[in-house]
Amino acid sequence: MGWAMRPTTAALFLGLTMTVIGKKAGNGQCEFKTLSEVDAVVCKNLEVSYPKLGNVGCRFVPDCNDYRKKITTWPKPMVKFPGALEGATYILVMVDPDAPSRSSPKAGFWRHWLVTDIKGIDMKKGKVRGQELSAYQPPSPPAHSGFHRYQFFIYVQEGKHISLLPKENKTRGSWKMEKFLSRFHLGEPEASTQFMTQSYQDSPNFQAPGTRTNEPKEKHMQR
């Protein structure tokens, strides 16, 4: 099982399939789709919840109610690890391995969030309070770049002083996460999960600002 949780291997392996299973939301309008069994291998004892969406772990952000647009502006989610030890301290890492796109991930891993010194008692309650080495950056996949995986990993800190190198602080993109983990001798994550979303501009219902919707089709053909 250890191989599945190392981020570099997971980033390559999890993109093999996009098979999904549909689930209807309570209002009967939104269709929540779960990740395939292959993608779900990274989902382990961690909850990531946004307002109105609830726990998005192992799910696609649904293409309804402007959720894929709203998630780009919402504040940081609640990240809850029920199995956290109250006396331990933890590190939270959130990355996008598919930047700028899954077919050409030249900027992956993109570091969306990095927090250290999180107390176990807070981690159990979903309160991410600690030292923010990289402030939360909402998922904002570029248009026409397909689905992106947003991955969350929780590591035991074990009293280590964690910091980013000056060159790591210059940019969030192309982060060598594997080297970061090795530098601080961080083992396998205690918990992890991921969700997927794509740009709201890729929605079939999206209309760019200024686009007319009630214009007769004939007019579009007269040029």
Secondary structure per residue as TSV (DSSP state, phi and psi in degrees):
chain	resnum	aa	ss	phi	psi
A	1	M	-	360.0	-23.4
A	2	G	H	-59.4	-38.6
A	3	W	H	-58.4	-33.4
A	4	A	H	-70.0	-22.1
A	5	M	H	-99.2	-8.3
A	6	R	S	-74.1	129.8
A	7	P	H	-62.0	-37.7
A	8	T	H	-64.4	-47.6
A	9	T	H	-65.6	-41.2
A	10	A	H	-61.9	-39.2
A	11	A	H	-62.6	-34.1
A	12	L	H	-79.6	-38.6
A	13	F	H	-81.8	-32.2
A	14	L	G	-73.7	-12.1
A	15	G	G	-88.8	10.8
A	16	L	G	-73.2	-26.2
A	17	T	-	-147.2	152.9
A	18	M	-	-127.9	23.3
A	19	T	-	-61.8	134.9
A	20	V	-	-131.3	161.1
A	21	I	E	-120.6	127.5
A	22	G	E	-83.2	142.8
A	23	K	E	-136.6	133.0
A	24	K	E	-84.1	138.1
A	25	A	-	-75.5	169.7
A	26	G	T	-62.0	-31.3
A	27	N	T	-81.1	-3.4
A	28	G	S	74.7	4.0
A	29	Q	S	-105.9	-42.5
A	30	C	-	-88.4	139.9
A	31	E	E	-107.5	112.9
A	32	F	E	-92.1	123.9
A	33	K	E	-111.7	134.5
A	34	T	E	-91.4	156.2
A	35	L	-	-72.0	160.5
A	36	S	-	-67.7	166.7
A	37	E	T	-61.0	-34.3
A	38	V	T	-66.2	-45.7
A	39	D	G	-69.3	-30.9
A	40	A	G	-72.7	-5.2
A	41	V	G	-62.9	-24.1
A	42	V	G	-84.8	-8.6
A	43	C	-	-84.8	110.4
A	44	K	B	-147.1	97.7
A	45	N	S	60.9	30.1
A	46	L	-	-133.8	137.2
A	47	E	E	-113.1	134.5
A	48	V	E	-127.1	113.1
A	49	S	E	-121.8	132.7
A	50	Y	E	-112.4	154.7
A	51	P	T	-60.1	140.8
A	52	K	T	74.7	-27.5
A	53	L	T	-95.4	-27.0
A	54	G	E	72.8	-151.4
A	55	N	E	-73.5	116.5
A	56	V	-	-98.8	5.3
A	57	G	T	-57.5	130.5
A	58	C	T	65.4	27.3
A	59	R	B	-132.4	164.3
A	60	F	B	-90.7	139.6
A	61	V	-	-67.8	123.8
A	62	P	-	-69.2	149.7
A	63	D	S	-91.1	69.1
A	64	C	S	-158.4	159.1
A	65	N	T	52.6	25.9
A	66	D	T	59.5	25.5
A	67	Y	H	-61.9	-37.4
A	68	R	H	-70.5	-21.1
A	69	K	H	-86.8	-42.2
A	70	K	H	-62.6	-35.7
A	71	I	T	-66.0	-19.5
A	72	T	T	-77.1	-11.0
A	73	T	T	-120.3	-16.9
A	74	W	S	-61.9	151.2
A	75	P	-	-69.4	176.0
A	76	K	-	-55.8	146.1
A	77	P	-	-79.0	169.7
A	78	M	E	-85.2	124.5
A	79	V	E	-113.6	115.5
A	80	K	E	-121.2	126.9
A	81	F	-	-118.4	92.0
A	82	P	T	-58.6	-25.7
A	83	G	T	-88.7	8.0
A	84	A	-	-63.9	144.3
A	85	L	-	-86.6	129.0
A	86	E	T	-61.2	-30.2
A	87	G	T	-88.6	-1.2
A	88	A	-	-96.0	166.9
A	89	T	E	-120.7	150.5
A	90	Y	E	-133.1	161.9
A	91	I	E	-118.4	135.1
A	92	L	E	-110.6	129.5
A	93	V	E	-124.7	130.7
A	94	M	E	-123.9	125.2
A	95	V	E	-138.0	158.7
A	96	D	E	-116.9	109.1
A	97	P	T	-79.4	-3.8
A	98	D	T	-109.6	28.8
A	99	A	S	-91.3	134.8
A	100	P	S	-80.9	-12.3
A	101	S	-	-154.5	160.2
A	102	R	S	-66.4	-34.8
A	103	S	S	-73.2	-21.9
A	104	S	S	-144.2	72.9
A	105	P	-	-81.3	56.9
A	106	K	T	-67.0	-25.7
A	107	A	T	-103.9	7.5
A	108	G	-	-85.1	146.2
A	109	F	S	-80.6	132.5
A	110	W	E	-89.5	124.0
A	111	R	E	-86.1	108.0
A	112	H	E	-91.5	-25.0
A	113	W	E	-165.6	135.4
A	114	L	E	-146.2	116.0
A	115	V	E	-129.9	133.1
A	116	T	E	-117.1	174.1
A	117	D	E	59.3	37.1
A	118	I	E	-86.9	123.7
A	119	K	E	-70.8	142.5
A	120	G	H	-58.3	-37.7
A	121	I	H	-64.3	-32.2
A	122	D	H	-75.8	-38.7
A	123	M	H	-61.9	-35.7
A	124	K	H	-66.1	-29.1
A	125	K	H	-95.9	-3.3
A	126	G	T	83.0	21.3
A	127	K	-	-104.9	107.0
A	128	V	-	-88.1	92.6
A	129	R	-	-125.1	122.2
A	130	G	S	179.9	-153.2
A	131	Q	E	-92.3	113.0
A	132	E	E	-84.4	106.5
A	133	L	E	-82.1	-28.9
A	134	S	E	-136.8	115.5
A	135	A	-	-63.0	153.8
A	136	Y	-	-60.0	131.5
A	137	Q	-	-122.5	118.0
A	138	P	-	-62.4	155.0
A	139	P	-	-62.5	124.8
A	140	S	-	-141.6	66.4
A	141	P	-	-63.1	139.0
A	142	P	-	-63.9	153.8
A	143	A	T	-62.9	145.2
A	144	H	T	64.0	25.2
A	145	S	S	-109.3	4.8
A	146	G	-	76.4	-168.4
A	147	F	-	-77.7	142.2
A	148	H	E	-115.9	144.4
A	149	R	E	-94.5	128.9
A	150	Y	E	-110.9	110.5
A	151	Q	E	-107.7	140.6
A	152	F	E	-122.6	131.5
A	153	F	E	-130.3	139.7
A	154	I	E	-116.8	125.4
A	155	Y	E	-120.3	148.4
A	156	V	E	-76.3	130.8
A	157	Q	-	-84.1	-34.1
A	158	E	T	55.3	41.7
A	159	G	T	75.0	1.5
A	160	K	-	-72.4	146.6
A	161	H	-	-88.7	113.7
A	162	I	-	-100.7	135.7
A	163	S	-	-150.8	163.4
A	164	L	-	-100.9	145.5
A	165	L	-	-70.9	154.3
A	166	P	H	-51.7	-41.1
A	167	K	H	-69.2	-27.3
A	168	E	H	-72.7	-28.8
A	169	N	H	-78.5	-12.3
A	170	K	T	-74.7	-28.2
A	171	T	-	-152.2	153.4
A	172	R	S	-90.2	-22.8
A	173	G	T	-80.9	159.9
A	174	S	T	54.4	37.0
A	175	W	-	-74.5	128.8
A	176	K	-	-83.5	78.1
A	177	M	H	-62.2	-38.7
A	178	E	H	-60.5	-40.5
A	179	K	H	-68.0	-37.7
A	180	F	H	-60.6	-46.0
A	181	L	H	-64.0	-41.0
A	182	S	H	-68.5	-35.8
A	183	R	H	-60.2	-34.6
A	184	F	T	-106.4	12.8
A	185	H	T	53.5	44.3
A	186	L	-	-87.7	127.5
A	187	G	-	-83.1	-148.4
A	188	E	S	-68.1	146.9
A	189	P	-	-64.6	145.9
A	190	E	S	-73.8	-29.8
A	191	A	E	-155.6	156.5
A	192	S	E	-165.1	162.5
A	193	T	E	-165.9	176.8
A	194	Q	E	-156.9	156.9
A	195	F	E	-133.3	167.8
A	196	M	E	-126.8	146.1
A	197	T	E	-155.5	165.3
A	198	Q	-	-133.0	171.7
A	199	S	-	-59.2	137.5
A	200	Y	G	-64.0	-20.8
A	201	Q	G	-71.4	-14.8
A	202	D	G	-88.7	-0.7
A	203	S	S	-68.7	139.4
A	204	P	T	-62.8	-18.9
A	205	N	T	-94.6	-0.9
A	206	F	-	-74.4	136.7
A	207	Q	-	-128.5	125.2
A	208	A	-	-64.7	150.1
A	209	P	T	-55.1	134.3
A	210	G	T	91.1	-6.3
A	211	T	-	-74.9	131.5
A	212	R	-	-88.9	135.5
A	213	T	S	-107.0	-19.3
A	214	N	S	-104.8	12.8
A	215	E	S	-79.8	134.0
A	216	P	-	-58.1	143.4
A	217	K	H	-61.0	-29.0
A	218	E	H	-60.2	-36.5
A	219	K	H	-65.2	-34.9
A	220	H	H	-66.8	-22.1
A	221	M	H	-91.5	-11.0
A	222	Q	-	-91.2	102.7
A	223	R	-	-145.7	360.0
